[in-house]
Amino acid sequence: MGSVRKASAWLGLVDDNDDERYYDDDYSEGTDSGDAWVTDPRVRVASDTAEEKGRRIGTVTPDSFRDARAIGELFREGVPVIINLTAMDAADAKRVVDFAAGLIFGLRGSIERVSTRVFLLTPSNTEIVNGDPAAHRSDGFFNQS
């Protein structure tokens, strides 16, 4: 198909019949067993196991202050929440941070700034481990004085 024909087909001015060469004649539409799509069972098992062991982290990228409820619901369940406020205007982002501060105060959690306008809320039973490089430790391998 020439480039003018492709452009015309893309704009919908002519029929694009190139798809017919990829049609599989062996496919029959009557072989559907009626079952819904079945996902890989490992996906369900992995999420169930993570929930049982408390190894979940929620991420929320709110568009407005109305999305703060999702943050609160996850945090009340004991799930650490990463809040990405980069898509919000400054006034609504400040309201969400104030909401998060009240949330962690009420539930005895903690808040940590990960980067500009991205925060991590952790419940009281979660410990934040800083990944200090081994070069700064006095007993580390790289301290070869």
Buried (B, 14 or more C-beta within 10 A) or exposed (E): EEEEEEEBBEEEEBEEEEEEEEEEEEEEEEEEEEEEEEEEEEEEEEEEEEEEEEEBEBEBBBEEBEBBEBBBEBBEEBBBBBBBBEEBEEEBBEBBBEBBEEBBEEBEBBBEEEEEBBBBBBBEEBEEEEEEEEEEEEEEEEEEE
